[in-house]
Amino acid sequence: MTDSTLTINNILAPELTLCRVNGTSKKRILEFISEKVAGQYPELDETQIFNNLIARERLGSTGIGQGIAIPHCRLDGCTRVVGALVTLEEGVAFDAIDNQPVDLLFTLIVPREATSEHLELLSQLAEQFNDRSFCDALRACTSNDGLYQKITGNR
């Protein structure tokens, strides 16, 4: 997808909006997300997604502070931008810039060549997640559907 008007609503499927997941570690959460994305998009390889997310984390944590992380990677064979939103039951250590545990993650998987879309979406996400009341509202959600409605609804 090379549409320059990509938004969260265009890339996030309800099936990849998961509320209050139990996570024990950064690695386990990224495995969980990789598994869910590959389940929703069978043309994508779960192991490749996980390896690319981990490789990106090795370059520097995607934990942006205040309990938020935006794990992301480029992926060969990916033909569209894919988003996944996960809130955690309890925060996990994520090597975030403020050393706080992460409990709110928005994962982005983009085609290998989607450089400008990738950067634009990261910018949109960072801006949205900079709004503390919006993040608090996401954290307060108690169902996958409620979380999906909150992130895609009018705010």
MDTraj code that builds the backbone (N, CA, C; nanometers):
import mdtraj as md
import numpy as np

residues = "MET THR ASP SER THR LEU THR ILE ASN ASN ILE LEU ALA PRO GLU LEU THR LEU CYS ARG VAL ASN GLY THR SER LYS LYS ARG ILE LEU GLU PHE ILE SER GLU LYS VAL ALA GLY GLN TYR PRO GLU LEU ASP GLU THR GLN ILE PHE ASN ASN LEU ILE ALA ARG GLU ARG LEU GLY SER THR GLY ILE GLY GLN GLY ILE ALA ILE PRO HIS CYS ARG LEU ASP GLY CYS THR ARG VAL VAL GLY ALA LEU VAL THR LEU GLU GLU GLY VAL ALA PHE ASP ALA ILE ASP ASN GLN PRO VAL ASP LEU LEU PHE THR LEU ILE VAL PRO ARG GLU ALA THR SER GLU HIS LEU GLU LEU LEU SER GLN LEU ALA GLU GLN PHE ASN ASP ARG SER PHE CYS ASP ALA LEU ARG ALA CYS THR SER ASN ASP GLY LEU TYR GLN LYS ILE THR GLY ASN ARG".split()
xyz = np.array([
    [0.0850, -0.1180, 0.0000],
    [0.0000, 0.0000, 0.0000],
    [0.0889, 0.1235, 0.0000],
    [0.0719, 0.2070, -0.0988],
    [0.1560, 0.3261, -0.1066],
    [0.0739, 0.4526, -0.0884],
    [-0.0409, 0.4399, -0.0245],
    [-0.1266, 0.5539, 0.0034],
    [-0.0624, 0.6390, 0.1122],
    [-0.0439, 0.7674, 0.0837],
    [0.0245, 0.8540, 0.1804],
    [-0.0686, 0.8963, 0.2943],
    [-0.1959, 0.8550, 0.2898],
    [-0.2892, 0.8919, 0.3959],
    [-0.3148, 0.7751, 0.4906],
    [-0.2147, 0.6949, 0.5145],
    [-0.2303, 0.5849, 0.6086],
    [-0.2570, 0.6401, 0.7485],
    [-0.3519, 0.5773, 0.8152],
    [-0.3812, 0.6141, 0.9537],
    [-0.3929, 0.4857, 1.0345],
    [-0.4032, 0.4997, 1.1642],
    [-0.4221, 0.3834, 1.2507],
    [-0.5444, 0.3047, 1.2046],
    [-0.6511, 0.3749, 1.1675],
    [-0.7745, 0.3074, 1.1257],
    [-0.7532, 0.2197, 1.0028],
    [-0.6616, 0.2589, 0.9126],
    [-0.6359, 0.1813, 0.7907],
    [-0.5535, 0.0555, 0.8170],
    [-0.4759, 0.0549, 0.9214],
    [-0.3768, -0.0527, 0.9377],
    [-0.4068, -0.1478, 1.0525],
    [-0.5027, -0.1121, 1.1378],
    [-0.5285, -0.1918, 1.2585],
    [-0.6556, -0.2742, 1.2408],
    [-0.6424, -0.4058, 1.2499],
    [-0.7587, -0.4947, 1.2447],
    [-0.8088, -0.5197, 1.3873],
    [-0.9409, -0.5355, 1.4040],
    [-0.9928, -0.5659, 1.5386],
    [-0.9254, -0.6893, 1.5995],
    [-0.8901, -0.7866, 1.5152],
    [-0.8274, -0.9105, 1.5642],
    [-0.6869, -0.8880, 1.6177],
    [-0.6285, -0.7718, 1.5862],
    [-0.4939, -0.7403, 1.6359],
    [-0.4988, -0.6268, 1.7381],
    [-0.6136, -0.6126, 1.8012],
    [-0.6316, -0.5156, 1.9091],
    [-0.6630, -0.5975, 2.0335],
    [-0.5641, -0.6117, 2.1205],
    [-0.5726, -0.7087, 2.2298],
    [-0.5529, -0.6406, 2.3644],
    [-0.6487, -0.6616, 2.4506],
    [-0.6577, -0.5899, 2.5771],
    [-0.6151, -0.6766, 2.6947],
    [-0.5331, -0.6186, 2.7815],
    [-0.4949, -0.6814, 2.9087],
    [-0.4345, -0.8201, 2.8938],
    [-0.3368, -0.8282, 2.8063],
    [-0.2645, -0.9524, 2.7813],
    [-0.1664, -0.9753, 2.8965],
    [-0.1499, -1.1001, 2.9355],
    [-0.0482, -1.1329, 3.0350],
    [0.0851, -1.1467, 2.9633],
    [0.1812, -1.0687, 3.0065],
    [0.3135, -1.0747, 2.9456],
    [0.4184, -1.0858, 3.0536],
    [0.5171, -1.1691, 3.0299],
    [0.6192, -1.1883, 3.1323],
    [0.7493, -1.1183, 3.0991],
    [0.7713, -1.0908, 2.9692],
    [0.8965, -1.0277, 2.9295],
    [0.8784, -0.9606, 2.7939],
    [0.9727, -0.8742, 2.7617],
    [0.9742, -0.8085, 2.6314],
    [0.9764, -0.9136, 2.5198],
    [1.0629, -1.0141, 2.5333],
    [1.0751, -1.1180, 2.4318],
    [0.9435, -1.1928, 2.4147],
    [0.8801, -1.2304, 2.5246],
    [0.7544, -1.3065, 2.5182],
    [0.6435, -1.2239, 2.4532],
    [0.6376, -1.0949, 2.4833],
    [0.5353, -1.0080, 2.4236],
    [0.5580, -0.9978, 2.2726],
    [0.6817, -0.9817, 2.2306],
    [0.7105, -0.9723, 2.0870],
    [0.6814, -1.1054, 2.0168],
    [0.7043, -1.2175, 2.0851],
    [0.6660, -1.3483, 2.0302],
    [0.5143, -1.3559, 2.0138],
    [0.4427, -1.3126, 2.1159],
    [0.2961, -1.3142, 2.1153],
    [0.2411, -1.2301, 1.9994],
    [0.2944, -1.1095, 1.9846],
    [0.2496, -1.0203, 1.8776],
    [0.2801, -1.0824, 1.7409],
    [0.3994, -1.1384, 1.7245],
    [0.4382, -1.2021, 1.5982],
    [0.3422, -1.3158, 1.5632],
    [0.3081, -1.3949, 1.6635],
    [0.2159, -1.5075, 1.6454],
    [0.0780, -1.4571, 1.6016],
    [0.0286, -1.3523, 1.6656],
    [-0.1036, -1.2977, 1.6334],
    [-0.1056, -1.2373, 1.4926],
    [-0.0009, -1.1632, 1.4574],
    [0.0053, -1.1017, 1.3241],
    [0.0090, -1.2103, 1.2167],
    [0.0923, -1.3127, 1.2353],
    [0.1014, -1.4212, 1.1371],
    [-0.0298, -1.4986, 1.1293],
    [-0.1009, -1.5076, 1.2396],
    [-0.2317, -1.5731, 1.2394],
    [-0.3337, -1.4948, 1.1581],
    [-0.3241, -1.3636, 1.1629],
    [-0.4166, -1.2764, 1.0891],
    [-0.3765, -1.2633, 0.9423],
    [-0.2452, -1.2651, 0.9169],
    [-0.1921, -1.2507, 0.7807],
    [-0.1013, -1.3701, 0.7514],
    [-0.1607, -1.4821, 0.7085],
    [-0.0835, -1.6070, 0.6919],
    [0.0325, -1.5976, 0.5930],
    [0.0289, -1.4969, 0.5047],
    [0.1405, -1.4814, 0.4103],
    [0.2668, -1.4310, 0.4799],
    [0.2533, -1.3827, 0.6015],
    [0.3693, -1.3341, 0.6779],
    [0.4196, -1.4453, 0.7690],
    [0.5502, -1.4546, 0.7815],
    [0.6129, -1.5603, 0.8601],
    [0.6362, -1.5143, 1.0040],
    [0.5785, -1.5889, 1.0983],
    [0.5875, -1.5539, 1.2401],
    [0.7325, -1.5386, 1.2876],
    [0.8174, -1.6323, 1.2492],
    [0.9578, -1.6279, 1.2923],
    [1.0289, -1.5062, 1.2346],
    [1.0004, -1.4768, 1.1085],
    [1.0627, -1.3608, 1.0443],
    [1.0169, -1.2306, 1.1123],
    [0.8889, -1.2218, 1.1443],
    [0.8376, -1.1029, 1.2142],
    [0.9109, -1.0863, 1.3473],
    [0.9130, -1.1946, 1.4247],
    [0.9775, -1.1900, 1.5566],
    [1.1253, -1.1519, 1.5446],
    [1.1963, -1.2181, 1.4537],
    [1.3403, -1.1900, 1.4379],
    [1.3639, -1.0445, 1.3987],
    [1.2795, -0.9897, 1.3107],
    [1.2962, -0.8509, 1.2683],
    [1.2631, -0.7538, 1.3810],
    [1.1605, -0.7849, 1.4605],
    [1.1285, -0.6986, 1.5760],
    [1.2434, -0.7001, 1.6774],
    [1.2966, -0.8181, 1.7039],
    [1.4085, -0.8306, 1.7992],
    [1.5325, -0.7583, 1.7451],
    [1.5586, -0.7740, 1.6157],
    [1.6748, -0.7067, 1.5555],
    [1.6600, -0.5554, 1.5707],
    [1.5386, -0.5035, 1.5518],
    [1.5156, -0.3599, 1.5679],
    [1.5373, -0.3182, 1.7132],
    [1.4919, -0.3993, 1.8078],
    [1.5103, -0.3674, 1.9498],
    [1.6588, -0.3639, 1.9863],
    [1.7393, -0.4468, 1.9216],
    [1.8839, -0.4487, 1.9493],
    [1.9496, -0.3169, 1.9089],
    [1.8900, -0.2487, 1.8113],
    [1.9438, -0.1182, 1.7698],
    [1.9151, -0.0108, 1.8740],
    [1.8163, -0.0330, 1.9542],
    [1.7742, 0.0618, 2.0575],
    [1.6292, 0.0337, 2.0896],
    [1.5958, 0.0432, 2.2157],
    [1.4603, 0.0103, 2.2573],
    [1.3583, 0.1005, 2.1892],
    [1.2435, 0.0427, 2.1567],
    [1.1324, 0.1200, 2.1018],
    [1.0397, 0.1663, 2.2145],
    [1.0833, 0.1470, 2.3390],
    [1.0098, 0.1996, 2.4538],
    [1.0306, 0.3503, 2.4587],
    [0.9225, 0.4275, 2.4339],
    [0.9359, 0.5730, 2.4213],
    [0.9102, 0.6467, 2.5522],
    [0.8838, 0.5719, 2.6585],
    [0.8609, 0.6347, 2.7881],
    [0.7148, 0.6329, 2.8283],
    [0.6896, 0.6574, 2.9567],
    [0.5550, 0.6616, 3.0149],
    [0.4763, 0.5324, 2.9907],
    [0.5480, 0.4192, 2.9888],
    [0.4818, 0.2903, 2.9761],
    [0.4435, 0.2526, 2.8338],
    [0.4984, 0.3236, 2.7358],
    [0.4583, 0.3044, 2.5962],
    [0.5764, 0.2556, 2.5130],
    [0.5484, 0.1601, 2.4239],
    [0.6488, 0.1150, 2.3270],
    [0.5836, 0.1075, 2.1894],
    [0.6633, 0.1351, 2.0878],
    [0.6174, 0.1242, 1.9493],
    [0.7156, 0.0345, 1.8738],
    [0.7108, -0.0971, 1.9024],
    [0.7979, -0.1887, 1.8295],
    [0.7625, -0.1833, 1.6806],
    [0.8624, -0.1880, 1.5954],
    [0.8372, -0.1793, 1.4522],
    [0.9506, -0.2445, 1.3750],
    [0.9167, -0.2873, 1.2543],
    [1.0188, -0.3444, 1.1671],
    [0.9700, -0.3417, 1.0235],
    [1.0667, -0.3536, 0.9333],
    [1.0372, -0.3735, 0.7918],
    [1.0469, -0.5224, 0.7659],
    [0.9682, -0.5664, 0.6684],
    [0.9591, -0.7100, 0.6467],
    [0.9537, -0.7425, 0.4979],
    [1.0448, -0.8289, 0.4536],
    [1.0391, -0.8787, 0.3153],
    [0.9101, -0.9579, 0.2985],
    [0.8472, -0.9434, 0.1826],
    [0.7262, -1.0195, 0.1555],
    [0.5993, -0.9580, 0.2103],
    [0.6131, -0.8519, 0.2850],
    [0.4975, -0.7812, 0.3403],
    [0.4488, -0.6825, 0.2338],
    [0.3184, -0.6854, 0.2051],
    [0.2654, -0.6009, 0.0979],
    [0.1788, -0.4863, 0.1495],
    [0.1557, -0.4826, 0.2804],
    [0.0737, -0.3753, 0.3369],
    [0.1253, -0.3426, 0.4765],
    [0.0944, -0.2247, 0.5234],
    [0.1318, -0.1869, 0.6590],
    [0.0355, -0.2553, 0.7562],
    [0.0918, -0.3189, 0.8586],
    [0.0127, -0.3913, 0.9573],
    [0.0389, -0.3303, 1.0946],
    [-0.0685, -0.3047, 1.1676],
    [-0.0573, -0.2547, 1.3045],
    [-0.1172, -0.3540, 1.4022],
    [-0.0659, -0.3536, 1.5235],
    [-0.1215, -0.4357, 1.6320],
    [-0.1123, -0.3536, 1.7605],
    [-0.2230, -0.3437, 1.8320],
    [-0.2268, -0.2707, 1.9587],
    [-0.2484, -0.3702, 2.0712],
    [-0.1618, -0.3644, 2.1717],
    [-0.1712, -0.4555, 2.2856],
    [-0.1568, -0.3748, 2.4139],
    [-0.2505, -0.3970, 2.5067],
    [-0.2292, -0.3468, 2.6426],
    [-0.1980, -0.4681, 2.7297],
    [-0.1147, -0.4475, 2.8291],
    [-0.0720, -0.5571, 2.9162],
    [-0.1386, -0.5466, 3.0527],
    [-0.1633, -0.6614, 3.1106],
    [-0.2192, -0.6693, 3.2460],
    [-0.1247, -0.5996, 3.3447],
    [0.0044, -0.6257, 3.3271],
    [0.1074, -0.5616, 3.4102],
    [0.2233, -0.5231, 3.3198],
    [0.2877, -0.4120, 3.3534],
    [0.4002, -0.3651, 3.2732],
    [0.5174, -0.4616, 3.2774],
    [0.5940, -0.4637, 3.1685],
    [0.7148, -0.5456, 3.1611],
    [0.8349, -0.4565, 3.1318],
    [0.9503, -0.4999, 3.1770],
    [1.0743, -0.4267, 3.1488],
    [1.0966, -0.4254, 2.9988],
    [1.1252, -0.3088, 2.9437],
    [1.1369, -0.2952, 2.7981],
    [1.2580, -0.2119, 2.7594],
    [1.3461, -0.1820, 2.8554],
    [1.4623, -0.0959, 2.8291],
    [1.4185, 0.0401, 2.7749],
    [1.3034, 0.0884, 2.8219],
    [1.2503, 0.2160, 2.7735],
    [1.3429, 0.3305, 2.8138],
    [1.3301, 0.4425, 2.7432],
    [1.4202, 0.5546, 2.7691],
    [1.4081, 0.6083, 2.9111],
    [1.2900, 0.5911, 2.9745],
    [1.2734, 0.6380, 3.1123],
    [1.2833, 0.5232, 3.2141],
    [1.3211, 0.4055, 3.1662],
    [1.3362, 0.2847, 3.2499],
    [1.2065, 0.2391, 3.3164],
    [1.0922, 0.2896, 3.2711],
    [0.9637, 0.2475, 3.3270],
    [0.9139, 0.1237, 3.2523],
    [0.8416, 0.0357, 3.3241],
    [0.7854, -0.0811, 3.2555],
    [0.6826, -0.0382, 3.1508],
    [0.6694, -0.1181, 3.0470],
    [0.5783, -0.0883, 2.9365],
    [0.4510, -0.1719, 2.9511],
    [0.3357, -0.1073, 2.9325],
    [0.2081, -0.1796, 2.9353],
    [0.1171, -0.1430, 2.8179],
    [0.1687, -0.0614, 2.7258],
    [0.0917, -0.0179, 2.6095],
    [0.1839, -0.0239, 2.4877],
    [0.1506, -0.1124, 2.3923],
    [0.2365, -0.1315, 2.2764],
    [0.1565, -0.1195, 2.1477],
    [0.2112, -0.0442, 2.0557],
    [0.1555, -0.0421, 1.9200],
    [0.2663, -0.0888, 1.8284],
    [0.2469, -0.2042, 1.7672],
    [0.3476, -0.2629, 1.6796],
    [0.3147, -0.2290, 1.5347],
    [0.4178, -0.1934, 1.4603],
    [0.4041, -0.1616, 1.3179],
    [0.4933, -0.2551, 1.2381],
    [0.4349, -0.3194, 1.1386],
    [0.5123, -0.4020, 1.0464],
    [0.4860, -0.3455, 0.9074],
    [0.5926, -0.3085, 0.8393],
    [0.5768, -0.2404, 0.7105],
    [0.6569, -0.3122, 0.6024],
    [0.6122, -0.2962, 0.4758],
    [0.6908, -0.3531, 0.3658],
    [0.8331, -0.2986, 0.3665],
    [0.9262, -0.3785, 0.3224],
    [1.0687, -0.3423, 0.3232],
    [1.0923, -0.2044, 0.2623],
    [1.0194, -0.1707, 0.1541],
    [1.0462, -0.0456, 0.0812],
    [0.9618, 0.0728, 0.1287],
    [0.8791, 0.0564, 0.2300],
    [0.7827, 0.1610, 0.2698],
    [0.8423, 0.2643, 0.3645],
    [0.9490, 0.3273, 0.3250],
    [1.0207, 0.4180, 0.4147],
    [0.9391, 0.5384, 0.4591],
    [0.8809, 0.6134, 0.3661],
    [0.8108, 0.7362, 0.4052],
    [0.6845, 0.7051, 0.4851],
    [0.6104, 0.5993, 0.4448],
    [0.4902, 0.5618, 0.5202],
    [0.5273, 0.5207, 0.6623],
    [0.6342, 0.4459, 0.6735],
    [0.6820, 0.3970, 0.8022],
    [0.7090, 0.5156, 0.8957],
    [0.7835, 0.6122, 0.8461],
    [0.8193, 0.7277, 0.9288],
    [0.6973, 0.8121, 0.9623],
    [0.6067, 0.8290, 0.8668],
    [0.4860, 0.9074, 0.8906],
    [0.3986, 0.8419, 0.9974],
    [0.3827, 0.7102, 0.9886],
    [0.3021, 0.6400, 1.0888],
    [0.3671, 0.6451, 1.2265],
    [0.4981, 0.6277, 1.2316],
    [0.5669, 0.6378, 1.3611],
    [0.5441, 0.7756, 1.4225],
    [0.5485, 0.8776, 1.3400],
    [0.5255, 1.0139, 1.3869],
    [0.3825, 1.0303, 1.4385],
    [0.2841, 0.9793, 1.3642],
    [0.1438, 0.9859, 1.4075],
    [0.1244, 0.9146, 1.5405],
    [0.1836, 0.7954, 1.5515],
    [0.1684, 0.7174, 1.6740],
    [0.2316, 0.7878, 1.7924],
    [0.3526, 0.8371, 1.7729],
    [0.4218, 0.9059, 1.8819],
    [0.3402, 1.0262, 1.9285],
    [0.2829, 1.0991, 1.8334],
    [0.2018, 1.2156, 1.8689],
    [0.0775, 1.1743, 1.9484],
    [0.0094, 1.0703, 1.9019],
    [-0.1109, 1.0250, 1.9711],
    [-0.0782, 0.9746, 2.1113],
    [0.0279, 0.8968, 2.1220],
    [0.0632, 0.8387, 2.2507],
    [0.1301, 0.9398, 2.3436],
    [0.1536, 1.0579, 2.2947],
    [0.2051, 1.1652, 2.3790],
    [0.0913, 1.2288, 2.4610],
    [-0.0323, 1.1974, 2.4255],
    [-0.1500, 1.2487, 2.4943],
    [-0.1817, 1.1554, 2.6118],
    [-0.1476, 1.1997, 2.7309],
    [-0.1593, 1.1137, 2.8486],
    [-0.3026, 1.0682, 2.8739],
    [-0.4004, 1.1577, 2.8538],
    [-0.5389, 1.1189, 2.8807],
    [-0.5863, 1.0131, 2.7804],
    [-0.5393, 1.0224, 2.6564],
    [-0.5712, 0.9211, 2.5557],
    [-0.5126, 0.7859, 2.5974],
    [-0.3880, 0.7849, 2.6418],
    [-0.3235, 0.6611, 2.6867],
    [-0.3947, 0.6037, 2.8087],
    [-0.4343, 0.6909, 2.9009],
    [-0.5082, 0.6442, 3.0186],
    [-0.6402, 0.5799, 2.9780],
    [-0.7066, 0.6388, 2.8777],
    [-0.8328, 0.5830, 2.8284],
    [-0.8100, 0.4448, 2.7660],
    [-0.7002, 0.4291, 2.6911],
    [-0.6686, 0.2975, 2.6335],
    [-0.6427, 0.1961, 2.7444],
    [-0.5667, 0.2377, 2.8449],
    [-0.5345, 0.1467, 2.9558],
    [-0.6585, 0.1074, 3.0357],
    [-0.7587, 0.1937, 3.0375],
    [-0.8810, 0.1672, 3.1141],
    [-0.9743, 0.0688, 3.0440],
    [-0.9504, 0.0424, 2.9166],
    [-1.0368, -0.0500, 2.8415],
    [-1.0272, -0.1906, 2.9013],
    [-1.1400, -0.2602, 2.8995],
    [-1.1443, -0.3938, 2.9589],
    [-1.1772, -0.5030, 2.8573],
    [-1.1978, -0.4657, 2.7302],
    [-1.2259, -0.5667, 2.6273],
    [-1.1527, -0.5297, 2.4986],
    [-1.1272, -0.6317, 2.4168],
    [-1.0618, -0.6080, 2.2883],
    [-1.1452, -0.5123, 2.2035],
    [-1.2768, -0.5341, 2.2010],
    [-1.3647, -0.4499, 2.1204],
    [-1.3636, -0.3060, 2.1714],
    [-1.3692, -0.2908, 2.3030],
    [-1.3654, -0.1560, 2.3614],
    [-1.2363, -0.0835, 2.3277],
    [-1.1258, -0.1571, 2.3307],
    [-0.9954, -0.1001, 2.2981],
    [-0.9909, -0.0592, 2.1503],
    [-1.0439, -0.1451, 2.0646],
    [-1.0462, -0.1125, 1.9211],
    [-1.1325, 0.0119, 1.8955],
    [-1.2486, 0.0180, 1.9603],
    [-1.3362, 0.1345, 1.9440],
    [-1.2665, 0.2631, 1.9914],
    [-1.1950, 0.2528, 2.1008],
    [-1.1271, 0.3701, 2.1578],
    [-1.0158, 0.4197, 2.0650],
    [-0.9362, 0.3288, 2.0112],
    [-0.8233, 0.3737, 1.9269],
    [-0.8701, 0.4199, 1.7901],
    [-0.9820, 0.3682, 1.7397],
    [-1.0266, 0.4063, 1.6051],
    [-1.1419, 0.5061, 1.6057],
    [-1.2026, 0.5272, 1.7229],
    [-1.3203, 0.6129, 1.7293],
    [-1.2868, 0.7605, 1.7278],
    [-1.3895, 0.8421, 1.7299],
    [-1.3692, 0.9869, 1.7366],
    [-1.3190, 1.0222, 1.8762],
    [-1.2100, 1.0974, 1.8796],
    [-1.1563, 1.1362, 2.0102],
    [-1.1257, 1.2828, 2.0116],
])
top = md.Topology()
chain = top.add_chain()
for i, resn in enumerate(residues, 1):
    res = top.add_residue(resn, chain, resSeq=i)
    for name in ("N", "CA", "C"):
        top.add_atom(name, md.element.get_by_symbol(name[0]), res)
traj = md.Trajectory(xyz[None], top)
